[in-house]
Amino acid sequence: MTAKKVNTVLGPVAPEDLGVTLMHEHVLYGYPGWEGDQSIAPFDRLAIVTNAVAVLKDLKANFNLKTYVDATPNDGGRNVDVLKEVSDKSGVNIVCASGYYFEGEGAPVYWKFRASLGDIREELYELFMKEATVGIQGSGIRAGVIKVGSSMNQITDYEKLMFTTAARVQKDAGIPIITHTQHGTMGPEQAALLIASGADAGRIQIGHMSDNLDMAYQEKTFGHGVYVAWDRMGLQGLVGCPMDEARYPVMIDLIQKGYGSRLMISHDFVINWLGRPLNLPEQAYPLVANWHPSHLFRNIIPALKKGGVTDAQIKEILEDNPRRFFAGE
Ligand SMILES: [Zn+2]
């Protein structure tokens, strides 16, 4: 038992009450720039909330989902007021994030301009700390995780500012860190940087590890004692993702080797895209047919069981690991 509380958009919750948890998803997401296209694609709050409530209610009713971690950073269209309404109406806990996406697809212009005038580390620290301990944009809703990301094959200087500040905030505010890795690179380096900057390995989740099936890369990352998130399941053959059929045997192998106590599974699914709808080429449709937060329950768990993974091991991944991650055990 622990006294530590988890910040959800409806207030603090005990780690023991998180239940079945999806560790990296999105209620709404927009790449920087979507705001400028709103004359064509306006922000439709009612539709966004209705869609999200339907998805979360279905996950709750059919698969006992209790907690949905929304990994949207400050530059991805994060909207805590919407998250609050969705959590309230669906009855599913939502944990929101404070932080920034990787340099290439985030919004570094503002911070780079400020960095050209002086050291921005104190400014970032002030922002993340306020969002973790006081609230986001005056809402009183506190971030439950810090989100940071790195580029393909490198952690840029801009990204390093985010990582080192995240480690500092983790220590001072006690909230865990979740990351984005690009095309299955820099997982071990992210873990090493965060730990060297003072972060606690047991409260670091290295993300998008399902994008690299090399066992040495996996074990090198797990070797830092961090959580490893296979959190792009169902997203395959696109944006650097391998096919799920190729992922399953590696995942099973990792669990059989004992890494199940540090493994998370999620989808990085986006319920609502901000801006215009995605124009996916028709040949991509079958690739993303299972890209949905029910995929874990409908397809992944049966595949793992077929490979010999036990119910106890599955429960550990769905419930125990998220609880321990937030509790800092
Ligand atoms: Zn994501």
Boltz pocket constraint, residues with backbone or C-beta under 6 A from the ligand:
constraints:
  - pocket:
      binder: B
      contacts: [[A, 24], [A, 25], [A, 26], [A, 71], [A, 268]]
      max_distance: 6.0
